[in-house]
């Protein structure tokens, strides 16, 4: 990777000293006077010199570990620094040619994938603490909200101090603390990770920090030098990811460009999976708490299974893992809430109609953001089972109302849960009351057996005519 910049044409100190010396060497003519005048003009208006810095980037196959300084993730706004034109200095000494560019302005405008009517940033509108535009202003009295905010701030500061002691500087004490106090870690994660430490802790519990350290320069190589067949589709979809968040609202802004880079890089990194629409919400959520490169490797850790079971089956052709999860979830609903399960059967409601996006986006698509964050805290540490638990908790919370609704109203209710049902302090304790780990393993084995039986039956049906013909020929 190569970057370009400008420096001033200033004189070295030795040259300045010689120009002021009273001794003259050689001829003293009009040409020397003109030379001095020209130098004086250059000193007043120095001509900029273009220089090139060449930075070697290893190929995507390099996986050697390297020693790096303690790395602090930059905020999302800093991600725009990746979009500088890159120049390659040819060995022949000719003018440098453009090798690659992360700036997608030209590509977006050329393909016209984003409509001109796309909303831009709305700086005059109020936003919440997460950066989402508020639909309306709160009507709570100032005194109550002020006292509540002071109490919450003090409690949050105490939690932050506990978490800092637990993880150490840059996460140096994390692994030791987890081995020594696993139950404390689990309890604190379920209560919620402090927002200011969330990005770092997510990288630690997902295993993405280790992946990043073992693959230096790979992300930059994927973004700069590789091309993806999904680029047009990615450009078309990025404006649909968190459209009410100020970081992603600006057309061609740093948020959309960073999101494009991550999705494009992953589609090159895993060409078998490529890009699927639901990935944008995963990558967008991660971008709000870490840099581009950190978010990319966390996405890799999730889909490839660095700690928990790999999730890439959610996005492969045919969505095989989505079908498995929905089958398991349907069985769990029938076991834990038989009355509601029977009502679903009567109204011909199946999990495909309402729960697919729960698994594909891990509740990051249409749920309140504060609930999404709390779910992700537990999801990254405990795995996919929390998605089943939260789904069951939502149905249990609204059980009495759901069993009374006809098809259309029932489907609407399953896609639009009331605000009180999405309070994480109420919903998550209810979710953790469902013990599903062992049952999920059993249901997975049953599903695989049924799948194998179905494939064997279908293959035997295809082979039966051939077998019959072969037998008849042998008899003849």
C-alpha distance (Angstrom), angle and dihedral (degrees) to the residues before:
residue distance angle dihedral
X1 . . .
X2 3.79 . .
X3 3.76 130.7 .
X4 3.79 130.5 -163.4
X5 3.77 131.0 -146.6
X6 3.81 144.8 150.2
X7 3.80 134.3 -102.1
X8 3.80 131.0 -175.3
X9 3.80 119.7 -105.8
X10 3.82 96.3 -122.0
X11 3.82 125.2 163.7
X12 3.79 123.3 -110.6
X13 3.79 115.9 -110.0
X14 3.83 92.8 -112.5
X15 3.81 91.6 54.9
X16 3.81 91.8 51.6
X17 3.77 90.8 50.5
X18 3.81 92.3 51.9
X19 3.80 92.7 49.5
X20 3.80 90.4 56.8
X21 3.82 95.1 48.5
X22 3.87 115.6 116.0
X23 3.81 91.3 -141.2
X24 3.77 118.8 90.5
X25 3.77 126.1 -154.4
X26 3.78 122.6 -158.7
X27 3.80 126.8 -12.0
X28 3.80 123.5 -0.6
X29 3.80 104.5 -155.4
X30 3.80 141.5 133.9
X31 3.79 90.6 -82.1
X32 3.81 90.1 63.2
X33 3.81 90.2 51.4
X34 3.82 91.0 51.1
X35 3.77 89.3 48.1
X36 3.81 91.0 54.0
X37 3.80 91.6 48.9
X38 3.80 91.1 50.0
X39 3.81 90.8 50.4
X40 3.81 90.4 48.5
X41 3.82 90.3 53.9
X42 3.79 91.3 47.8
X43 3.77 89.5 51.9
X44 3.80 91.0 54.6
X45 3.83 94.7 43.9
X46 3.80 107.8 23.7
X47 3.77 114.1 -161.1
X48 3.79 111.7 -126.0
X49 3.76 117.0 -120.2
X50 3.78 120.9 -147.3
X51 3.78 113.5 -132.4
X52 3.79 132.0 -177.7
X53 3.77 129.3 -145.8
X54 3.77 115.5 -159.2
X55 3.81 116.7 -150.4
X56 3.78 117.1 -172.6
X57 3.79 115.5 -135.1
X58 3.81 119.8 -164.8
X59 3.77 119.7 -129.1
X60 3.80 123.4 -98.8
X61 3.78 91.6 -97.8
X62 3.81 94.0 65.0
X63 3.78 111.1 105.9
X64 3.80 102.7 159.3
X65 3.83 116.1 136.3
X66 3.78 116.5 -117.4
X67 3.75 134.8 -167.9
X68 3.78 111.3 -107.7
X69 3.73 134.2 177.1
X70 3.78 119.0 -106.5
X71 3.75 101.8 -72.2
X72 3.77 122.7 -145.4
X73 3.78 114.8 -160.9
X74 3.77 112.2 -119.0
X75 3.80 119.1 -129.9
X76 3.78 117.1 -98.4
X77 3.79 92.9 -102.9
X78 3.81 89.6 65.0
X79 3.76 90.0 61.4
X80 3.81 89.7 85.6
X81 3.82 88.9 75.6
X82 3.81 87.7 77.0
X83 3.80 91.0 67.8
X84 3.81 99.2 79.5
X85 3.81 122.2 127.3
X86 3.79 109.8 -101.6
X87 3.79 121.8 -143.7
X88 3.78 128.8 -161.9
X89 3.81 120.0 -147.6
X90 3.82 107.6 -141.7
X91 3.79 118.6 -141.1
X92 3.83 90.7 -127.6
X93 3.79 91.0 69.4
X94 3.79 94.4 -120.8
X95 3.80 123.3 135.7
X96 3.80 112.4 -61.5
X97 3.78 117.1 -100.4
X98 3.77 127.1 -145.9
X99 3.81 109.7 -96.3
X100 3.75 102.1 179.7
X101 3.76 142.4 -31.4
X102 3.76 132.6 -151.3
X103 3.78 90.5 -158.8
X104 3.81 105.6 106.3
X105 3.80 97.4 -173.8
X106 3.80 92.5 104.0
X107 3.78 93.8 42.5
X108 3.79 92.9 49.3
X109 3.77 93.8 47.0
X110 3.81 92.7 45.5
X111 3.80 94.6 50.9
X112 3.81 93.1 37.6
X113 3.77 90.1 -147.6
X114 3.79 95.5 147.9
X115 3.76 116.9 63.8
X116 3.80 118.6 -122.3
X117 3.79 90.4 -126.9
X118 3.80 91.6 65.8
X119 3.81 109.5 129.9
X120 3.77 116.9 -105.1
X121 3.77 128.6 -148.8
X122 3.78 118.2 -55.0
X123 3.81 105.0 -152.0
X124 3.80 93.8 166.3
X125 3.81 93.9 61.0
X126 3.78 122.7 87.4
X127 3.79 118.4 -107.0
X128 3.77 131.6 -161.2
X129 3.80 125.0 -120.0
X130 3.81 91.0 -84.8
X131 3.82 95.1 53.2
X132 3.81 99.3 -102.7
X133 3.80 118.5 134.7
X134 3.78 111.0 -107.4
X135 3.81 115.6 -123.2
X136 3.80 91.2 -145.0
X137 3.78 140.5 -10.7
X138 3.76 120.8 -88.8
X139 3.80 115.7 -105.1
X140 3.81 96.5 -156.7
X141 3.83 116.1 126.2
X142 3.80 115.0 -95.4
X143 3.80 93.7 -124.6
X144 3.79 94.8 55.0
X145 3.80 94.5 44.1
X146 3.81 91.6 46.3
X147 3.79 94.9 51.1
X148 3.78 90.5 44.4
X149 3.79 92.4 50.4
X150 3.82 91.6 50.4
X151 3.79 91.3 51.2
X152 3.80 92.1 46.9
X153 3.80 91.5 47.5
X154 3.80 92.5 53.2
X155 3.79 91.6 48.0
X156 3.80 91.3 47.9
X157 3.81 91.5 51.1
X158 3.80 90.7 53.6
X159 3.80 90.5 50.2
X160 3.80 91.6 48.7
X161 3.81 91.5 53.1
X162 3.82 90.5 51.7
X163 3.79 92.0 48.7
X164 3.81 93.7 47.6
X165 3.79 90.5 54.5
X166 3.77 89.4 47.8
X167 3.82 98.9 51.3
X168 3.82 100.4 31.6
X169 3.78 125.9 -153.1
X170 3.79 108.6 -22.3
X171 3.81 90.6 -14.4
X172 3.82 94.6 -58.5
X173 3.83 94.1 139.8
X174 3.80 98.0 38.8
X175 3.80 102.2 97.8
X176 3.79 92.7 44.5
X177 3.80 92.2 50.0
X178 3.81 92.9 47.4
X179 3.81 91.5 52.5
X180 3.79 91.9 46.9
X181 3.83 99.8 41.4
X182 3.83 110.0 19.9
X183 3.80 94.3 153.8
X184 3.81 92.3 52.2
X185 3.81 90.7 50.5
X186 3.79 92.1 49.2
X187 3.80 92.5 48.8
X188 3.80 93.7 48.6
X189 3.79 93.3 47.0
X190 3.79 90.3 51.8
X191 3.80 88.9 53.1
X192 3.80 89.2 53.9
X193 3.80 135.8 -91.3
X194 3.84 115.0 -102.0
X195 3.78 107.9 -99.7
X196 3.81 94.8 -126.7
X197 3.83 90.4 56.6
X198 3.79 98.1 36.1
X199 3.80 97.5 99.1
X200 3.81 93.9 50.8
X201 3.81 94.3 44.4
X202 3.81 91.9 48.2
X203 3.80 89.4 56.1
X204 3.80 91.6 48.6
X205 3.80 97.8 48.6
X206 3.82 94.6 42.4
X207 3.80 97.0 50.5
X208 3.80 92.2 -124.1
X209 3.81 93.4 123.3
X210 3.81 90.2 64.0
X211 3.81 91.5 47.9
X212 3.79 90.8 52.6
X213 3.80 93.1 50.3
X214 3.81 92.0 48.8
X215 3.82 93.9 50.3
X216 3.81 109.2 47.1
X217 3.79 115.1 179.9
X218 3.80 94.7 4.3
X219 3.81 95.4 111.6
X220 3.80 93.2 51.3
X221 3.79 90.3 49.1
X222 3.80 92.7 51.2
X223 3.79 92.5 50.0
X224 3.78 99.7 41.5
X225 3.77 107.8 34.7
X226 3.80 105.3 25.9
X227 3.80 130.2 75.4
X228 3.78 128.6 -148.1
X229 3.78 131.8 -150.7
X230 3.81 88.4 -141.8
X231 3.81 97.6 59.6
X232 3.80 96.0 106.3
X233 3.80 91.9 47.5
X234 3.81 91.1 48.7
X235 3.80 91.9 50.7
X236 3.78 89.8 50.4
X237 3.81 93.3 51.7
X238 3.79 104.3 41.4
X239 3.80 93.6 81.3
X240 3.83 88.5 59.5
X241 3.81 93.8 58.7
X242 3.82 112.7 99.4
X243 3.83 91.4 -27.6
X244 3.82 92.0 179.7
X245 3.81 94.1 57.0
X246 3.79 116.0 98.0
X247 3.82 92.4 -137.3
X248 3.81 92.5 60.9
X249 3.81 100.7 32.3
X250 3.79 100.0 82.3
X251 3.76 113.0 89.6
X252 3.82 109.3 -119.2
X253 3.81 86.9 -1.6
X254 3.81 125.6 145.8
X255 3.80 92.7 -90.2
X256 3.79 95.8 54.2
X257 3.79 92.3 42.7
X258 3.80 93.4 50.1
X259 3.79 90.4 48.0
X260 3.80 90.0 50.2
X261 3.80 91.0 51.5
X262 3.81 94.0 52.2
X263 3.79 95.7 46.4
X264 3.78 92.8 44.4
X265 3.81 91.4 48.2
X266 3.79 92.5 51.3
X267 3.80 93.0 47.1
X268 3.81 86.5 57.3
X269 3.81 94.6 41.0
X270 3.82 92.1 54.5
X271 3.79 107.7 24.8
X272 3.81 91.9 172.1
X273 3.81 90.4 65.3
X274 3.79 97.2 26.6
X275 3.79 113.0 167.4
X276 3.80 128.9 -25.7
X277 3.79 123.6 -178.8
X278 3.82 97.3 -114.4
X279 3.80 91.9 60.2
X280 3.80 90.9 75.9
X281 3.79 93.1 70.4
X282 3.79 92.3 50.3
X283 3.80 92.8 49.3
X284 3.81 92.6 41.6
X285 3.79 92.4 52.8
X286 3.79 91.6 50.0
X287 3.82 92.0 48.0
X288 3.79 90.4 60.9
X289 3.81 89.8 63.9
X290 3.80 106.4 32.3
X291 3.78 145.5 18.5
X292 3.79 125.7 -78.4
X293 3.78 95.4 -98.3
X294 3.81 93.6 46.0
X295 3.81 90.9 49.0
X296 3.80 91.5 49.2
X297 3.79 93.9 53.7
X298 3.79 92.3 45.7
X299 3.80 88.1 53.6
X300 3.80 88.4 50.9
X301 3.81 90.7 48.7
X302 3.80 90.9 53.6
X303 3.78 98.3 45.3
X304 3.80 96.3 39.8
X305 3.81 95.5 41.1
X306 3.81 105.9 -116.9
X307 3.83 91.5 169.2
X308 3.81 109.0 -1.8
X309 3.80 133.4 29.4
X310 3.83 111.9 -53.8
X311 3.79 116.4 -98.2
X312 3.79 99.1 -158.2
X313 3.80 89.7 105.1
X314 3.81 87.5 71.3
X315 3.81 89.0 68.1
X316 3.79 104.3 31.9
X317 3.78 121.7 108.4
X318 3.78 109.8 -68.6
X319 3.83 91.7 15.3
X320 3.83 93.0 -109.7
X321 3.80 95.8 177.3
X322 3.81 92.1 49.0
X323 3.79 89.8 55.3
X324 3.80 91.1 49.6
X325 3.81 93.7 48.7
X326 3.80 92.9 47.8
X327 3.79 90.9 50.0
X328 3.80 90.5 51.0
X329 3.80 91.8 46.0
X330 3.80 92.4 51.5
X331 3.81 90.1 54.1
X332 3.81 91.9 48.3
X333 3.81 91.9 51.3
X334 3.79 90.5 51.9
X335 3.81 91.6 49.0
X336 3.82 99.3 44.3
X337 3.82 98.6 33.2
X338 3.82 107.7 22.8
X339 3.79 94.3 167.4
X340 3.79 92.3 54.9
X341 3.80 91.1 42.3
X342 3.80 91.4 54.9
X343 3.80 90.0 47.2
X344 3.81 89.2 53.9
X345 3.81 89.5 52.4
X346 3.81 92.1 49.3
X347 3.80 92.1 49.6
X348 3.84 91.5 41.5
X349 3.79 93.0 -119.9
X350 3.79 116.9 153.6
X351 3.83 129.7 178.6
X352 3.80 91.6 -105.0
X353 3.81 88.4 73.1
X354 3.80 96.8 56.8
X355 3.82 114.0 5.0
X356 3.82 105.2 51.4
X357 3.80 94.3 91.5
X358 3.81 90.4 47.4
X359 3.79 88.8 68.6
X360 3.81 99.8 31.8
X361 3.83 94.3 52.6
X362 3.83 100.0 20.3
X363 3.82 92.5 -123.9
X364 3.82 93.1 -52.2
X365 3.81 96.4 115.9
X366 3.80 111.0 66.2
X367 3.80 107.1 -0.9
X368 3.82 129.3 96.7
X369 3.77 110.0 -81.5
X370 3.80 95.6 -126.1
X371 3.81 88.7 57.9
X372 3.81 91.5 46.0
X373 3.80 91.4 54.9
X374 3.79 93.7 49.3
X375 3.81 90.8 48.6
X376 3.81 90.9 49.6
X377 3.80 91.6 50.3
X378 3.80 90.0 60.5
X379 3.81 95.4 33.8
X380 3.81 93.9 58.7
X381 3.80 91.2 48.9
X382 3.82 103.2 37.6
X383 3.79 103.3 24.9
X384 3.80 137.8 -130.5
X385 3.80 94.7 -30.5
X386 3.81 89.8 83.8
X387 3.82 90.0 65.3
X388 3.81 89.1 58.2
X389 3.81 90.9 45.7
X390 3.80 94.7 49.9
X391 3.81 91.1 46.0
X392 3.80 91.2 52.6
X393 3.80 90.6 46.3
X394 3.81 91.6 53.8
X395 3.80 91.1 52.3
X396 3.80 92.7 44.6
X397 3.81 92.1 50.0
X398 3.82 91.7 53.3
X399 3.81 96.0 31.8
X400 3.81 98.9 117.2
X401 3.79 92.6 51.0
X402 3.80 96.9 42.0
X403 3.81 95.3 55.1
X404 3.83 89.8 59.9
X405 3.81 99.0 51.0
X406 3.82 127.3 97.1
X407 3.79 122.4 -131.6
X408 3.82 102.7 -80.6
X409 3.80 96.2 41.0
X410 3.78 90.7 42.5
X411 3.78 92.6 53.9
X412 3.80 90.9 47.4
X413 3.80 91.3 50.2
X414 3.80 91.9 50.2
X415 3.79 89.7 54.9
X416 3.82 96.2 42.4
X417 3.78 113.4 43.3
X418 3.82 118.6 -172.6
X419 3.79 119.9 -101.2
X420 3.79 94.5 -110.2
X421 3.82 89.7 56.4
X422 3.81 91.7 58.0
X423 3.81 97.5 53.0
X424 3.83 102.7 122.0
X425 3.81 93.4 -151.0
X426 3.81 88.5 59.0
X427 3.80 102.3 31.1
X428 3.81 101.3 45.5
X429 3.83 97.6 54.3
X430 3.80 86.9 51.1
X431 3.81 89.7 48.7
X432 3.80 92.9 51.5
X433 3.80 89.8 54.3
X434 3.82 89.0 71.1
X435 3.81 108.5 86.3
X436 3.78 103.0 -157.1
X437 3.82 108.2 145.9
X438 3.79 97.7 97.4
X439 3.78 93.9 38.5
X440 3.80 91.7 51.1
X441 3.80 90.4 56.9
X442 3.81 91.1 51.0
X443 3.79 92.4 47.7
X444 3.79 90.7 48.3
X445 3.81 91.3 54.7
X446 3.81 91.0 47.8
X447 3.80 90.8 49.5
X448 3.80 92.2 50.2
X449 3.81 90.9 49.9
X450 3.79 91.7 50.8
X451 3.78 89.8 47.1
X452 3.79 92.4 51.1
X453 3.79 91.1 46.1
X454 3.78 91.2 51.1
X455 3.79 92.6 49.3
X456 3.82 91.8 47.7
X457 3.81 91.2 48.9
X458 3.79 93.0 49.0
X459 3.81 92.2 46.3
X460 3.82 91.5 47.9
X461 3.80 89.7 51.4
X462 3.80 89.7 52.7
X463 3.81 92.0 47.6
X464 3.83 96.5 44.5
X465 3.84 96.2 82.0
X466 3.81 90.3 48.2
X467 3.82 91.6 49.4
X468 3.81 91.6 49.1
X469 3.80 91.8 50.4
X470 3.81 91.4 48.6
X471 3.82 92.5 50.0
X472 3.80 91.9 48.8
X473 3.80 91.3 51.0
X474 3.82 91.3 50.2
X475 3.83 91.2 50.1
X476 3.77 90.5 52.4
